[in-house]
Amino acid sequence: MENIKELQTIAKNGQKMKLSTLILTLLISANCVMAQDAVVNTLKTESTTKTIKKEKDNSNWRWKKGGLLSFSASQGSLTNWAAGGDNFSLAANAYFNYFILFQNKNFNWDNNLDINLGYVQTTSLGSRKNDDRFDLLSKYGYKLDTSGKWLLSSLFNFRTQFFDGFSYNNNIADFSSAFLSPAYMLFSLGIDYKPSNKFSAFISPLTSRTTFIANDSLVKKGLYGVPVGSHSISDFGAFATINYANTLGKNITYKGRMDLFSNYKSKPQNVDLFMTNQFSFKINKYFSATYSLDLIYDDDVKLFGPNHDAPALQSKSIIGIGFLKVLDVKKK
């Protein structure tokens, strides 16, 4: 009997142990499930609140554009002035510049437009223009090195004027230029060194330059190297251009360009020069003083000698105070 009671006690204890083990197993399983749910919820939260960083796509084009608009005027008048001079004088000049620059991982495309207009009126000399230029420059380059400073580039330049022009000898007006007369169109293939958007130097041994004369009256004169009776002439030679634009001081900016062309077909040692310089001295938000200096030497332009038979260095210098507006520069 005692043995039977002991067996019954052992059986009851075994059932209690199985029940305890089962309860413990259920509790552990529940905790594991709850822990897994917490991890899943955390991952879901992080995935909805955090964004995955993408690598920068260098294949997309990025561009920058902006420009400058300025207008200056000066006026003077004299009455019974013993030192002499014109009774009345008025001068007005306007300058417009706009640029668009494109670039991506492998290519650069620079576009620049300059427009200059000037007028002067005096009692003794009458009215004359003192500035007139339309200049479009476009340069497209493929990067040759990882730094992107050296590029194999093609260049296009078109330059002309808007209004009739006259040369003056002994204060006698002589009709000498007009719209598209002359006009210069240049195509070039070469190497461009561009360490930044402020400076570039382009050189080419392969350049085609065409000079156009659209005005029939000027065609009969045989000016600008174009033969009498012809509307155009094409030259082939070497070309170089240097462009620089920068802020020189707190309120001083400079923009300049120098072009050089050597004609293989005629007197290559006589290099043609075209140079522009534009300084702006900011006074306040909308007003500034400006100074421009242009230099031109063209071996085919023979308007200024005693018998119109010799070229000469052409220079134009203008100082003014007036309105200045920097056009908004945009990047993308």
Phi, psi and omega in degrees: 000316179300321180295322180295319178297321179295320180295320177298320179296317180297319180296317178297316178299320180297321178294321178296319180295318179298320180294319179296317180297319180296317179297317180297319179297318178297319179297316180297317180297319180297317178298320180296318179297316179297320179296318179295318178299321180295318179296316179298316180296321178298315179297319179298317181297315181295323181291334180270337184262336182254143176256145179277128181286129178260146176292144181295130181271103182279357181278344181283145176288141172239140184226160179218136179216156181176193181173197185210139176228126180221149178217130180225151180212150175217147182217142178217149177215146180230141175223120181052042183271113188296329182288347178087171181134176179286141179295329182212140175213143179216132178225137179220137181222143179228145179222133178229131177228140175214136180228150174225122181243128176243146173201152171218203186298325188241345189230153169233143175221110183252132179229133183218135179234129176237133175229124178238135176222137180213148183215140177224139180230125177227158181294318186276326185258349182078205183260139179212154170270145177239005176197137181192107183206136170237122188220115180244127181232129178226133184223126182239126186226148175253128184289131183262344181224170183292333179286339180077012182274335181250130184225142167274115193232152168246146186227139175232133178222134176230128184222132177203200178221173183258320192241166179297144178234155181225142169262149187237119173240119185057037177063023176254124184283134178231117182300122188228345182201162180201183178298128184061023179214087005271168169224139183242128177236128187230132173240137185212147176232125183192201181252134181242128174254117185224086181288340178199176177285355180272334187220142172207146177228120184242134178224140184215132172270358184234095184221134176248128178234128179243131177254127182249144170232107183272331184284126184295326179295322180284332177301325181288343182270341181067049182266164173060029178080359179273127182300151178304131179087356180251149181264352182200163173211141181248137178238159179227132183189200179257148185218145175216144176218139178237129180237136180214133177215130185197162171269113185275337179205188183302320183233024182236126177236152181223142175220123183217159180207140176227124178248139177231135180222130176244122184272113180298332189278337184208115175048064182298339179287340178270091186280128176284143183235135170223118185222133177234144178221131182225116176251139176233128179245104187287130177264310174211201187299324187240352184237147181202165170259140181233149175221127178235143178222119178243137178232133179224132168228120179231118184296343181265353180264110185234069182251352196243352176285170181303324181244021182054042183234010182219136176286163179207160177286125178264137179222147178218126182230129182225131175241135180204161174234129182184205185283139177222130178227120174274118181291145185302131176267126181243142176236153177213000000 
